[in-house]
Every structure is written in structure tokens, then in C-alpha cells.
């Protein structure tokens, strides 16, 4: 049973690391969007990062 608990904990740690990385990328992309407010590519990148975060944070919800 501890093997299952270890597996769950490792997956949670990986998910938390992924969420933190996506949040950092969102902050960086938002800063870039301020510099290039008329850039559709920058806006699309921010939208894609937000969707990735949503999928990790609430995987059971439609996005």
C-alpha cells in the first residue's frame, strides 16, 4: 500500500511543479504582452498557457 501512496505523492509533486512552471510562464507572457499589446501571437500564447493551467488544475472540467 505504501507503494501506491508513494506513486500518488510523486504524481502530486509533478503536478505541482507543472502548475508552478505554467504560472511562471503566464507571468512572463503577460509581461511580454504589455510590450506587444497588439501582437495576436503573444495573446494566443497567453491563452494557451491559461488553458494548460486549467487542464492541470481542474482536469475533470470542460475547457
N, C-alpha and C positions, 0 to 999 in steps of 0.2 A: 504494500500500500504506500510505503514511503516513496517508491519509485514513481507512482502516479502523482503524488504531491510534488515531488521534485520537478517532474515534467510540467505540471501546471504552473509552478513558480517560475520556471525558466521561460515559459511562453509569456507569462505576465511581464517579466522583466524585459523581454524582447519587444513586447507591445509598447511598454512604457518608453523604452529607448526610441522606438519608431515615432511615437507621438511627440516626444521632445524634439527629435530631429525635424519632423514636419513643422512643428511650431516655430522652430528657429528659421526654417526656410520661408515660412509665411512672413515672419518679421522682416527678413532680408528682402523678400519680393515686394512687400508693401512699401519699404523704403525706396526701392528702385521705381516703383510705380509713381511715387511722389515726384521723382526726377523726370519720368517719362509718362506723364499723365495721359497723353494721347496715344499711347502705344497699345494696340489691341493684343499684341503678343505678351506684354507684361501683365495685362489684365487677365488674359487666358491662363497664364502661368499661376497667378494668384488663385483663380477659380479652381484650377486643377489641384493645387495644394490643399485648398479648403475641402474639396471633395475627398481627397485621400485621408485627411484627418477625420472627416465624418465617417468614412468607412471603417477606420480603425477604432474610433471611439464608440460608435453605435452600429456594429456590423449587421444587426438584425433589422434595422430601419431602411426603408427605401430612400435612395439618394439620387 
